[in-house]
Amino acid sequence: MTSAHILSPAVGAKTTTMDKQKSLRSLRAAAVGNMLEWFDWTLYGTFAVYLASNFFDKTNATSALLSVLAVFAVGFVARPIGGIVFGRFGDRIGRKNTLILTMSTMALASLMIALIPSYESIGIWASVLLLVARLLQGLAHGGESGVSYAYVAEISPPQHRGLWASSVFVSVTLGVMAATFLGIVLTSAFSKEEMMSYGWRIGFAVGGLLGIVAFYMRRAAHESPIYSNKSASKAEARPLTGQEKLQILLKVVFFSASSNVAYYTWVTFAPSMAISAHGMDANGAFIASLCAQIITLLLLPFFGHLADRFGRKPMVFLYGLGIMVAPFPVNAILGSEPWTLFVSQGLGLAVWALIASIYPALIAEQIPTQQRALGVGFLSSLSVAIFGGTAPYLNTWLNSIGMSWVFSVYIMVLGLLAVIAAMMIRETKGVPLSEIRGQ
């Protein structure tokens, strides 16, 4: 039998729900915290060029940039560990308390990056401290992603879980947009020399200080009712078998792999790639990227609504087909003019939004309540680490040796895995999460 089995209505009736006011307050707290978490996380990619100049030997610009991307990828190694550590916290001390902890860790790491002396001042220790800060960000981000996915899915009304789940990546997109907008403001306010010297540090300092806002909002949130009442269904729960765990792993990795590669290629590092590889003006690249992300904000809730109406399986299937086709026009359109980044990135993001809109709900629906925070945190972070964290480095390296087409083929193969995942998953639209358990 599949790992996502639906319990009888009698068992599902044991689960209580939040009243609407508490649910909305908790959703806002989760969304704002998630937005600021991703704001901090995205700043690294946004200011990658400046980090390369400040924390590594800049006599070889390409080598320095690749070093920054390598540290970026190393940060992803910490994400599965963070998913395990904070996921266990989420299943033991609650989703709310864990989300407060992850936000605090991320804010601290951002402040640390803002204050690290340059390579010229302390030599290799600048690179080492950047690595430590990025590892802290990876731990916090791995925990944040998994627990927040589970939390939002659990407080959502079952019939609108797709729509509510879209708020996660709406907040993610807003966080990325805020980082991009800050890049626009800073590159407009400071000269290239000033940005390279100290302007970029302001961004990380802002990210750290905004963490205080999220901290207080999350303290006022309410715990997930499904988590609070999980003891009521412990009698029905049982450990997952090895086969069931394997099925969950394959399904999650299959529909997550291409999503992560697409996201970190077409969102986080798109402006930096356009600037370094195509000679695009930095300010114009940030503006074009920001406009493309605005379109994505409109598509996410719309696709979430469609998933509540037509189901998860059709959305995953369409996404898989789209990701297999998208690399061709995306690569063909991108050039040195900012409008080409807007069109190519907008197209890629439209395809990505098909699955991003329902991703938190989709992954939460594959795992029973007792192991949800740990399972979601570890599996989502593992797929991000393997596929998302390595994507910018792989893409940059293949471009540097004139084999960018190999990266397009890579994305297409991952799109095929998403199509296979669409055939593997059980349709769970409208089913209460409390009625899903390993079976």
MIKEDO-475576 format. One record per residue (C-alpha): residue in three letters; z, y, x; residue number from 1. Coordinates in steps of 0.02 Angstrom, whole numbers, plus 50000, padded with zeros to 5 digits. Example, Ala and Ser with C-alpha at 12.3 -4.5 7.8 and 13.67 -1.06 7.14 Angstrom:
<atoms>
{res:Ala	w:50390	v:49775	u:50615	n:1}
{res:Ser	w:50357	v:49947	u:50684	n:2}
</atoms>
This chain:
<atoms>
{res:Met	w:50000	v:50000	u:50000	n:1}
{res:Thr	w:49976	v:50181	u:50054	n:2}
{res:Ser	w:50119	v:50281	u:50130	n:3}
{res:Ala	w:50117	v:50411	u:49992	n:4}
{res:His	w:50175	v:50314	u:49838	n:5}
{res:Ile	w:50219	v:50400	u:49674	n:6}
{res:Leu	w:50387	v:50357	u:49598	n:7}
{res:Ser	w:50419	v:50332	u:49414	n:8}
{res:Pro	w:50457	v:50486	u:49304	n:9}
{res:Ala	w:50636	v:50424	u:49284	n:10}
{res:Val	w:50667	v:50442	u:49470	n:11}
{res:Gly	w:50575	v:50609	u:49480	n:12}
{res:Ala	w:50683	v:50679	u:49339	n:13}
{res:Lys	w:50832	v:50680	u:49456	n:14}
{res:Thr	w:50761	v:50825	u:49555	n:15}
{res:Thr	w:50819	v:51000	u:49511	n:16}
{res:Thr	w:50717	v:51156	u:49536	n:17}
{res:Met	w:50756	v:51335	u:49579	n:18}
{res:Asp	w:50744	v:51470	u:49448	n:19}
{res:Lys	w:50592	v:51580	u:49468	n:20}
{res:Gln	w:50685	v:51730	u:49541	n:21}
{res:Lys	w:50767	v:51627	u:49679	n:22}
{res:Ser	w:50604	v:51538	u:49715	n:23}
{res:Leu	w:50507	v:51700	u:49737	n:24}
{res:Arg	w:50644	v:51777	u:49845	n:25}
{res:Ser	w:50644	v:51624	u:49956	n:26}
{res:Leu	w:50455	v:51622	u:49963	n:27}
{res:Arg	w:50453	v:51804	u:50020	n:28}
{res:Ala	w:50582	v:51770	u:50155	n:29}
{res:Ala	w:50483	v:51620	u:50218	n:30}
{res:Ala	w:50319	v:51716	u:50215	n:31}
{res:Val	w:50384	v:51870	u:50306	n:32}
{res:Gly	w:50470	v:51764	u:50438	n:33}
{res:Asn	w:50315	v:51658	u:50460	n:34}
{res:Met	w:50208	v:51815	u:50477	n:35}
{res:Leu	w:50318	v:51886	u:50615	n:36}
{res:Glu	w:50327	v:51716	u:50700	n:37}
{res:Trp	w:50137	v:51708	u:50709	n:38}
{res:Phe	w:50128	v:51890	u:50760	n:39}
{res:Asp	w:50230	v:51848	u:50914	n:40}
{res:Trp	w:50134	v:51687	u:50947	n:41}
{res:Thr	w:49963	v:51772	u:50932	n:42}
{res:Leu	w:50005	v:51916	u:51048	n:43}
{res:Tyr	w:49984	v:51797	u:51195	n:44}
{res:Gly	w:49803	v:51764	u:51152	n:45}
{res:Thr	w:49769	v:51945	u:51103	n:46}
{res:Phe	w:49828	v:52012	u:51270	n:47}
{res:Ala	w:49771	v:51863	u:51377	n:48}
{res:Val	w:49663	v:51974	u:51489	n:49}
{res:Tyr	w:49812	v:52086	u:51530	n:50}
{res:Leu	w:49930	v:51940	u:51559	n:51}
{res:Ala	w:49805	v:51868	u:51683	n:52}
{res:Ser	w:49804	v:52031	u:51780	n:53}
{res:Asn	w:49993	v:52053	u:51783	n:54}
{res:Phe	w:50064	v:51879	u:51809	n:55}
{res:Phe	w:49935	v:51793	u:51921	n:56}
{res:Asp	w:49837	v:51830	u:52078	n:57}
{res:Lys	w:49700	v:51944	u:52012	n:58}
{res:Thr	w:49584	v:51932	u:52163	n:59}
{res:Asn	w:49489	v:51802	u:52061	n:60}
{res:Ala	w:49480	v:51864	u:51881	n:61}
{res:Thr	w:49407	v:51702	u:51810	n:62}
{res:Ser	w:49540	v:51596	u:51895	n:63}
{res:Ala	w:49678	v:51711	u:51831	n:64}
{res:Leu	w:49612	v:51700	u:51652	n:65}
{res:Leu	w:49601	v:51511	u:51663	n:66}
{res:Ser	w:49781	v:51510	u:51728	n:67}
{res:Val	w:49838	v:51609	u:51576	n:68}
{res:Leu	w:49745	v:51489	u:51462	n:69}
{res:Ala	w:49826	v:51343	u:51553	n:70}
{res:Val	w:49998	v:51418	u:51520	n:71}
{res:Phe	w:49942	v:51444	u:51341	n:72}
{res:Ala	w:49902	v:51258	u:51330	n:73}
{res:Val	w:50066	v:51209	u:51414	n:74}
{res:Gly	w:50157	v:51304	u:51277	n:75}
{res:Phe	w:50081	v:51181	u:51156	n:76}
{res:Val	w:50159	v:51036	u:51249	n:77}
{res:Ala	w:50327	v:51103	u:51193	n:78}
{res:Arg	w:50273	v:51111	u:51011	n:79}
{res:Pro	w:50293	v:50925	u:50971	n:80}
{res:Ile	w:50462	v:50930	u:51056	n:81}
{res:Gly	w:50508	v:51081	u:50951	n:82}
{res:Gly	w:50444	v:50990	u:50798	n:83}
{res:Ile	w:50560	v:50844	u:50836	n:84}
{res:Val	w:50713	v:50947	u:50883	n:85}
{res:Phe	w:50702	v:51077	u:50745	n:86}
{res:Gly	w:50632	v:50949	u:50623	n:87}
{res:Arg	w:50791	v:50846	u:50644	n:88}
{res:Phe	w:50891	v:51005	u:50617	n:89}
{res:Gly	w:50790	v:51038	u:50460	n:90}
{res:Asp	w:50828	v:50866	u:50390	n:91}
{res:Arg	w:51013	v:50877	u:50437	n:92}
{res:Ile	w:51073	v:51057	u:50423	n:93}
{res:Gly	w:50942	v:51120	u:50301	n:94}
{res:Arg	w:50774	v:51206	u:50302	n:95}
{res:Lys	w:50843	v:51383	u:50285	n:96}
{res:Asn	w:50964	v:51376	u:50432	n:97}
{res:Thr	w:50833	v:51299	u:50544	n:98}
{res:Leu	w:50705	v:51434	u:50503	n:99}
{res:Ile	w:50833	v:51567	u:50553	n:100}
{res:Leu	w:50854	v:51478	u:50721	n:101}
{res:Thr	w:50668	v:51462	u:50757	n:102}
{res:Met	w:50637	v:51646	u:50718	n:103}
{res:Ser	w:50776	v:51701	u:50835	n:104}
{res:Thr	w:50708	v:51593	u:50977	n:105}
{res:Met	w:50532	v:51662	u:50958	n:106}
{res:Ala	w:50592	v:51843	u:50956	n:107}
{res:Leu	w:50694	v:51814	u:51114	n:108}
{res:Ala	w:50544	v:51739	u:51205	n:109}
{res:Ser	w:50434	v:51888	u:51158	n:110}
{res:Leu	w:50560	v:52011	u:51227	n:111}
{res:Met	w:50567	v:51906	u:51385	n:112}
{res:Ile	w:50377	v:51921	u:51411	n:113}
{res:Ala	w:50388	v:52109	u:51385	n:114}
{res:Leu	w:50516	v:52124	u:51525	n:115}
{res:Ile	w:50448	v:52005	u:51657	n:116}
{res:Pro	w:50405	v:52098	u:51820	n:117}
{res:Ser	w:50225	v:52088	u:51879	n:118}
{res:Tyr	w:50151	v:51967	u:52007	n:119}
{res:Glu	w:50141	v:52109	u:52133	n:120}
{res:Ser	w:50329	v:52136	u:52116	n:121}
{res:Ile	w:50401	v:51959	u:52121	n:122}
{res:Gly	w:50253	v:51849	u:52163	n:123}
{res:Ile	w:50244	v:51673	u:52094	n:124}
{res:Trp	w:50407	v:51697	u:51998	n:125}
{res:Ala	w:50311	v:51805	u:51875	n:126}
{res:Ser	w:50200	v:51656	u:51833	n:127}
{res:Val	w:50352	v:51542	u:51821	n:128}
{res:Leu	w:50447	v:51658	u:51703	n:129}
{res:Leu	w:50292	v:51676	u:51594	n:130}
{res:Leu	w:50283	v:51486	u:51585	n:131}
{res:Val	w:50467	v:51476	u:51533	n:132}
{res:Ala	w:50443	v:51607	u:51398	n:133}
{res:Arg	w:50289	v:51518	u:51332	n:134}
{res:Leu	w:50383	v:51352	u:51327	n:135}
{res:Leu	w:50520	v:51435	u:51224	n:136}
{res:Gln	w:50386	v:51502	u:51107	n:137}
{res:Gly	w:50312	v:51328	u:51095	n:138}
{res:Leu	w:50480	v:51251	u:51048	n:139}
{res:Ala	w:50513	v:51384	u:50917	n:140}
{res:His	w:50336	v:51378	u:50847	n:141}
{res:Gly	w:50335	v:51189	u:50835	n:142}
{res:Gly	w:50496	v:51194	u:50735	n:143}
{res:Glu	w:50444	v:51343	u:50629	n:144}
{res:Ser	w:50279	v:51269	u:50576	n:145}
{res:Gly	w:50346	v:51102	u:50520	n:146}
{res:Val	w:50502	v:51162	u:50432	n:147}
{res:Ser	w:50416	v:51310	u:50348	n:148}
{res:Tyr	w:50277	v:51196	u:50283	n:149}
{res:Ala	w:50405	v:51079	u:50208	n:150}
{res:Tyr	w:50512	v:51221	u:50140	n:151}
{res:Val	w:50371	v:51313	u:50050	n:152}
{res:Ala	w:50301	v:51151	u:49978	n:153}
{res:Glu	w:50474	v:51101	u:49915	n:154}
{res:Ile	w:50513	v:51265	u:49826	n:155}
{res:Ser	w:50341	v:51273	u:49744	n:156}
{res:Pro	w:50309	v:51226	u:49561	n:157}
{res:Pro	w:50215	v:51058	u:49568	n:158}
{res:Gln	w:50070	v:51121	u:49463	n:159}
{res:His	w:50046	v:51273	u:49577	n:160}
{res:Arg	w:50093	v:51197	u:49745	n:161}
{res:Gly	w:49918	v:51226	u:49817	n:162}
{res:Leu	w:49923	v:51410	u:49771	n:163}
{res:Trp	w:50100	v:51436	u:49835	n:164}
{res:Ala	w:50061	v:51340	u:49994	n:165}
{res:Ser	w:49917	v:51460	u:50028	n:166}
{res:Ser	w:50050	v:51594	u:50056	n:167}
{res:Val	w:50092	v:51510	u:50221	n:168}
{res:Phe	w:49923	v:51544	u:50299	n:169}
{res:Val	w:49909	v:51710	u:50209	n:170}
{res:Ser	w:50065	v:51758	u:50306	n:171}
{res:Val	w:49994	v:51675	u:50462	n:172}
{res:Thr	w:49835	v:51778	u:50443	n:173}
{res:Leu	w:49936	v:51937	u:50413	n:174}
{res:Gly	w:50033	v:51900	u:50572	n:175}
{res:Val	w:49872	v:51875	u:50670	n:176}
{res:Met	w:49798	v:52031	u:50591	n:177}
{res:Ala	w:49953	v:52130	u:50638	n:178}
{res:Ala	w:49935	v:52073	u:50818	n:179}
{res:Thr	w:49750	v:52117	u:50814	n:180}
{res:Phe	w:49787	v:52287	u:50735	n:181}
{res:Leu	w:49916	v:52321	u:50868	n:182}
{res:Gly	w:49782	v:52282	u:50997	n:183}
{res:Ile	w:49670	v:52412	u:50913	n:184}
{res:Val	w:49810	v:52543	u:50913	n:185}
{res:Leu	w:49860	v:52514	u:51093	n:186}
{res:Thr	w:49683	v:52508	u:51162	n:187}
{res:Ser	w:49646	v:52669	u:51067	n:188}
{res:Ala	w:49805	v:52757	u:51126	n:189}
{res:Phe	w:49799	v:52705	u:51309	n:190}
{res:Ser	w:49665	v:52702	u:51442	n:191}
{res:Lys	w:49609	v:52538	u:51518	n:192}
{res:Glu	w:49718	v:52570	u:51669	n:193}
{res:Glu	w:49871	v:52609	u:51561	n:194}
{res:Met	w:49843	v:52454	u:51454	n:195}
{res:Met	w:49829	v:52347	u:51609	n:196}
{res:Ser	w:49986	v:52424	u:51682	n:197}
{res:Tyr	w:50111	v:52434	u:51538	n:198}
{res:Gly	w:50027	v:52458	u:51368	n:199}
{res:Trp	w:50021	v:52273	u:51328	n:200}
{res:Arg	w:50210	v:52259	u:51354	n:201}
{res:Ile	w:50239	v:52370	u:51202	n:202}
{res:Gly	w:50161	v:52237	u:51091	n:203}
{res:Phe	w:50281	v:52100	u:51147	n:204}
{res:Ala	w:50429	v:52219	u:51133	n:205}
{res:Val	w:50380	v:52261	u:50953	n:206}
{res:Gly	w:50365	v:52075	u:50913	n:207}
{res:Gly	w:50539	v:52040	u:50979	n:208}
{res:Leu	w:50619	v:52184	u:50883	n:209}
{res:Leu	w:50534	v:52139	u:50719	n:210}
{res:Gly	w:50619	v:51970	u:50730	n:211}
{res:Ile	w:50778	v:52058	u:50674	n:212}
{res:Val	w:50697	v:52097	u:50506	n:213}
{res:Ala	w:50650	v:51916	u:50477	n:214}
{res:Phe	w:50824	v:51860	u:50528	n:215}
{res:Tyr	w:50909	v:51958	u:50390	n:216}
{res:Met	w:50779	v:51912	u:50259	n:217}
{res:Arg	w:50798	v:51727	u:50295	n:218}
{res:Arg	w:50987	v:51739	u:50286	n:219}
{res:Ala	w:50967	v:51797	u:50105	n:220}
{res:Ala	w:50851	v:51652	u:50058	n:221}
{res:His	w:50905	v:51495	u:49964	n:222}
{res:Glu	w:50899	v:51315	u:50021	n:223}
{res:Ser	w:50762	v:51200	u:49956	n:224}
{res:Pro	w:50826	v:51113	u:49797	n:225}
{res:Ile	w:50738	v:50952	u:49847	n:226}
{res:Tyr	w:50831	v:50951	u:50013	n:227}
{res:Ser	w:50996	v:50997	u:49928	n:228}
{res:Asn	w:50978	v:50852	u:49806	n:229}
{res:Lys	w:50903	v:50724	u:49924	n:230}
{res:Ser	w:51062	v:50619	u:49914	n:231}
{res:Ala	w:51018	v:50583	u:49733	n:232}
{res:Ser	w:50867	v:50481	u:49785	n:233}
{res:Lys	w:50936	v:50397	u:49942	n:234}
{res:Ala	w:50958	v:50235	u:49848	n:235}
{res:Glu	w:50771	v:50228	u:49815	n:236}
{res:Ala	w:50722	v:50279	u:49991	n:237}
{res:Arg	w:50692	v:50153	u:50128	n:238}
{res:Pro	w:50631	v:50164	u:50308	n:239}
{res:Leu	w:50444	v:50174	u:50330	n:240}
{res:Thr	w:50361	v:50021	u:50405	n:241}
{res:Gly	w:50257	v:50031	u:50563	n:242}
{res:Gln	w:50097	v:50015	u:50463	n:243}
{res:Glu	w:50147	v:50157	u:50346	n:244}
{res:Lys	w:50190	v:50270	u:50493	n:245}
{res:Leu	w:50021	v:50232	u:50571	n:246}
{res:Gln	w:49931	v:50274	u:50409	n:247}
{res:Ile	w:50022	v:50440	u:50398	n:248}
{res:Leu	w:49983	v:50478	u:50581	n:249}
{res:Leu	w:49797	v:50443	u:50562	n:250}
{res:Lys	w:49778	v:50543	u:50402	n:251}
{res:Val	w:49870	v:50695	u:50469	n:252}
{res:Val	w:49780	v:50694	u:50637	n:253}
{res:Phe	w:49610	v:50668	u:50555	n:254}
{res:Phe	w:49623	v:50819	u:50441	n:255}
{res:Ser	w:49721	v:50925	u:50567	n:256}
{res:Ala	w:49618	v:50904	u:50726	n:257}
{res:Ser	w:49465	v:51006	u:50680	n:258}
{res:Ser	w:49572	v:51134	u:50589	n:259}
{res:Asn	w:49671	v:51170	u:50746	n:260}
{res:Val	w:49519	v:51179	u:50859	n:261}
{res:Ala	w:49430	v:51295	u:50736	n:262}
{res:Tyr	w:49582	v:51406	u:50718	n:263}
{res:Tyr	w:49617	v:51433	u:50902	n:264}
{res:Thr	w:49432	v:51452	u:50941	n:265}
{res:Trp	w:49379	v:51564	u:50796	n:266}
{res:Val	w:49540	v:51661	u:50767	n:267}
{res:Thr	w:49664	v:51675	u:50909	n:268}
{res:Phe	w:49544	v:51687	u:51056	n:269}
{res:Ala	w:49386	v:51751	u:50971	n:270}
{res:Pro	w:49408	v:51933	u:51026	n:271}
{res:Ser	w:49456	v:51885	u:51204	n:272}
{res:Met	w:49304	v:51769	u:51216	n:273}
{res:Ala	w:49189	v:51903	u:51148	n:274}
{res:Ile	w:49257	v:52028	u:51275	n:275}
{res:Ser	w:49254	v:51914	u:51428	n:276}
{res:Ala	w:49101	v:51805	u:51393	n:277}
{res:His	w:48988	v:51926	u:51298	n:278}
{res:Gly	w:49040	v:52094	u:51368	n:279}
{res:Met	w:49094	v:52162	u:51199	n:280}
{res:Asp	w:49192	v:52325	u:51193	n:281}
{res:Ala	w:49378	v:52280	u:51174	n:282}
{res:Asn	w:49416	v:52404	u:51036	n:283}
{res:Gly	w:49260	v:52354	u:50938	n:284}
{res:Ala	w:49302	v:52169	u:50957	n:285}
{res:Phe	w:49477	v:52193	u:50888	n:286}
{res:Ile	w:49412	v:52293	u:50739	n:287}
{res:Ala	w:49277	v:52164	u:50700	n:288}
{res:Ser	w:49403	v:52022	u:50709	n:289}
{res:Leu	w:49523	v:52116	u:50596	n:290}
{res:Cys	w:49388	v:52141	u:50463	n:291}
{res:Ala	w:49342	v:51955	u:50468	n:292}
{res:Gln	w:49524	v:51909	u:50442	n:293}
{res:Ile	w:49537	v:52024	u:50290	n:294}
{res:Ile	w:49403	v:51920	u:50204	n:295}
{res:Thr	w:49503	v:51764	u:50243	n:296}
{res:Leu	w:49655	v:51837	u:50155	n:297}
{res:Leu	w:49556	v:51840	u:49993	n:298}
{res:Leu	w:49488	v:51664	u:50013	n:299}
{res:Leu	w:49654	v:51576	u:50049	n:300}
{res:Pro	w:49737	v:51596	u:49877	n:301}
{res:Phe	w:49571	v:51566	u:49790	n:302}
{res:Phe	w:49547	v:51400	u:49878	n:303}
{res:Gly	w:49731	v:51357	u:49846	n:304}
{res:His	w:49701	v:51384	u:49661	n:305}
{res:Leu	w:49545	v:51274	u:49666	n:306}
{res:Ala	w:49647	v:51135	u:49747	n:307}
{res:Asp	w:49773	v:51142	u:49605	n:308}
{res:Arg	w:49633	v:51128	u:49480	n:309}
{res:Phe	w:49515	v:51002	u:49561	n:310}
{res:Gly	w:49628	v:50912	u:49684	n:311}
{res:Arg	w:49656	v:50897	u:49871	n:312}
{res:Lys	w:49524	v:50766	u:49910	n:313}
{res:Pro	w:49371	v:50871	u:49862	n:314}
{res:Met	w:49435	v:51019	u:49964	n:315}
{res:Val	w:49462	v:50914	u:50120	n:316}
{res:Phe	w:49291	v:50833	u:50099	n:317}
{res:Leu	w:49202	v:51002	u:50083	n:318}
{res:Tyr	w:49298	v:51067	u:50232	n:319}
{res:Gly	w:49244	v:50920	u:50340	n:320}
{res:Leu	w:49061	v:50947	u:50295	n:321}
{res:Gly	w:49076	v:51133	u:50328	n:322}
{res:Ile	w:49155	v:51111	u:50499	n:323}
{res:Met	w:49012	v:50996	u:50549	n:324}
{res:Val	w:48883	v:51131	u:50510	n:325}
{res:Ala	w:48974	v:51292	u:50557	n:326}
{res:Pro	w:48961	v:51285	u:50749	n:327}
{res:Phe	w:48773	v:51313	u:50746	n:328}
{res:Pro	w:48769	v:51482	u:50655	n:329}
{res:Val	w:48934	v:51539	u:50733	n:330}
{res:Asn	w:48868	v:51517	u:50910	n:331}
{res:Ala	w:48693	v:51581	u:50869	n:332}
{res:Ile	w:48755	v:51744	u:50793	n:333}
{res:Leu	w:48887	v:51796	u:50921	n:334}
{res:Gly	w:48825	v:51925	u:51046	n:335}
{res:Ser	w:48884	v:52085	u:51129	n:336}
{res:Glu	w:48889	v:52193	u:50971	n:337}
{res:Pro	w:49050	v:52196	u:50867	n:338}
{res:Trp	w:48958	v:52158	u:50704	n:339}
{res:Thr	w:48906	v:51989	u:50774	n:340}
{res:Leu	w:49089	v:51943	u:50799	n:341}
{res:Phe	w:49128	v:51998	u:50622	n:342}
{res:Val	w:48990	v:51888	u:50546	n:343}
{res:Ser	w:49016	v:51735	u:50656	n:344}
{res:Gln	w:49206	v:51738	u:50648	n:345}
{res:Gly	w:49202	v:51773	u:50460	n:346}
{res:Leu	w:49090	v:51621	u:50433	n:347}
{res:Gly	w:49202	v:51508	u:50537	n:348}
{res:Leu	w:49358	v:51571	u:50450	n:349}
{res:Ala	w:49284	v:51543	u:50278	n:350}
{res:Val	w:49262	v:51358	u:50320	n:351}
{res:Trp	w:49434	v:51348	u:50400	n:352}
{res:Ala	w:49514	v:51426	u:50244	n:353}
{res:Leu	w:49459	v:51276	u:50139	n:354}
{res:Ile	w:49594	v:51169	u:50219	n:355}
{res:Ala	w:49713	v:51305	u:50282	n:356}
{res:Ser	w:49745	v:51359	u:50102	n:357}
{res:Ile	w:49822	v:51191	u:50058	n:358}
{res:Tyr	w:49875	v:51126	u:50230	n:359}
{res:Pro	w:50064	v:51146	u:50205	n:360}
{res:Ala	w:50056	v:51060	u:50036	n:361}
{res:Leu	w:49935	v:50927	u:50098	n:362}
{res:Ile	w:50039	v:50874	u:50247	n:363}
{res:Ala	w:50204	v:50883	u:50150	n:364}
{res:Glu	w:50130	v:50770	u:50017	n:365}
{res:Gln	w:50100	v:50633	u:50145	n:366}
{res:Ile	w:50283	v:50614	u:50197	n:367}
{res:Pro	w:50439	v:50570	u:50094	n:368}
{res:Thr	w:50583	v:50695	u:50078	n:369}
{res:Gln	w:50706	v:50606	u:50193	n:370}
{res:Gln	w:50591	v:50624	u:50345	n:371}
{res:Arg	w:50484	v:50772	u:50288	n:372}
{res:Ala	w:50542	v:50911	u:50405	n:373}
{res:Leu	w:50541	v:50796	u:50556	n:374}
{res:Gly	w:50378	v:50711	u:50509	n:375}
{res:Val	w:50285	v:50871	u:50464	n:376}
{res:Gly	w:50352	v:50962	u:50617	n:377}
{res:Phe	w:50310	v:50825	u:50742	n:378}
{res:Leu	w:50140	v:50774	u:50673	n:379}
{res:Ser	w:50075	v:50950	u:50645	n:380}
{res:Ser	w:50136	v:51005	u:50817	n:381}
{res:Leu	w:50065	v:50850	u:50901	n:382}
{res:Ser	w:49892	v:50881	u:50830	n:383}
{res:Val	w:49903	v:51065	u:50877	n:384}
{res:Ala	w:49957	v:51021	u:51054	n:385}
{res:Ile	w:49818	v:50894	u:51080	n:386}
{res:Phe	w:49676	v:50988	u:50996	n:387}
{res:Gly	w:49725	v:51170	u:50969	n:388}
{res:Gly	w:49812	v:51206	u:51134	n:389}
{res:Thr	w:49670	v:51137	u:51238	n:390}
{res:Ala	w:49528	v:51215	u:51137	n:391}
{res:Pro	w:49523	v:51389	u:51219	n:392}
{res:Tyr	w:49528	v:51316	u:51395	n:393}
{res:Leu	w:49396	v:51185	u:51356	n:394}
{res:Asn	w:49284	v:51313	u:51272	n:395}
{res:Thr	w:49301	v:51438	u:51415	n:396}
{res:Trp	w:49268	v:51305	u:51548	n:397}
{res:Leu	w:49114	v:51234	u:51460	n:398}
{res:Asn	w:49045	v:51410	u:51437	n:399}
{res:Ser	w:49072	v:51446	u:51622	n:400}
{res:Ile	w:48965	v:51297	u:51673	n:401}
{res:Gly	w:48829	v:51328	u:51543	n:402}
{res:Met	w:48874	v:51181	u:51429	n:403}
{res:Ser	w:48941	v:51271	u:51275	n:404}
{res:Trp	w:48841	v:51151	u:51164	n:405}
{res:Val	w:48961	v:51010	u:51210	n:406}
{res:Phe	w:49103	v:51106	u:51127	n:407}
{res:Ser	w:48999	v:51122	u:50968	n:408}
{res:Val	w:48970	v:50934	u:50965	n:409}
{res:Tyr	w:49157	v:50909	u:50991	n:410}
{res:Ile	w:49196	v:51014	u:50837	n:411}
{res:Met	w:49067	v:50919	u:50735	n:412}
{res:Val	w:49144	v:50750	u:50779	n:413}
{res:Leu	w:49314	v:50815	u:50725	n:414}
{res:Gly	w:49236	v:50874	u:50562	n:415}
{res:Leu	w:49180	v:50695	u:50532	n:416}
{res:Leu	w:49360	v:50638	u:50551	n:417}
{res:Ala	w:49409	v:50761	u:50415	n:418}
{res:Val	w:49281	v:50683	u:50299	n:419}
{res:Ile	w:49358	v:50512	u:50335	n:420}
{res:Ala	w:49532	v:50584	u:50299	n:421}
{res:Ala	w:49470	v:50644	u:50129	n:422}
{res:Met	w:49431	v:50464	u:50085	n:423}
{res:Met	w:49598	v:50400	u:50151	n:424}
{res:Ile	w:49723	v:50516	u:50065	n:425}
{res:Arg	w:49793	v:50485	u:49892	n:426}
{res:Glu	w:49766	v:50624	u:49764	n:427}
{res:Thr	w:49936	v:50710	u:49739	n:428}
{res:Lys	w:49897	v:50871	u:49647	n:429}
{res:Gly	w:50032	v:50915	u:49520	n:430}
{res:Val	w:50149	v:50774	u:49575	n:431}
{res:Pro	w:50329	v:50831	u:49614	n:432}
{res:Leu	w:50370	v:50806	u:49798	n:433}
{res:Ser	w:50530	v:50717	u:49747	n:434}
{res:Glu	w:50423	v:50580	u:49673	n:435}
{res:Ile	w:50334	v:50541	u:49836	n:436}
{res:Arg	w:50412	v:50417	u:49956	n:437}
{res:Gly	w:50357	v:50291	u:50086	n:438}
{res:Gln	w:50299	v:50131	u:50002	n:439}
</atoms>
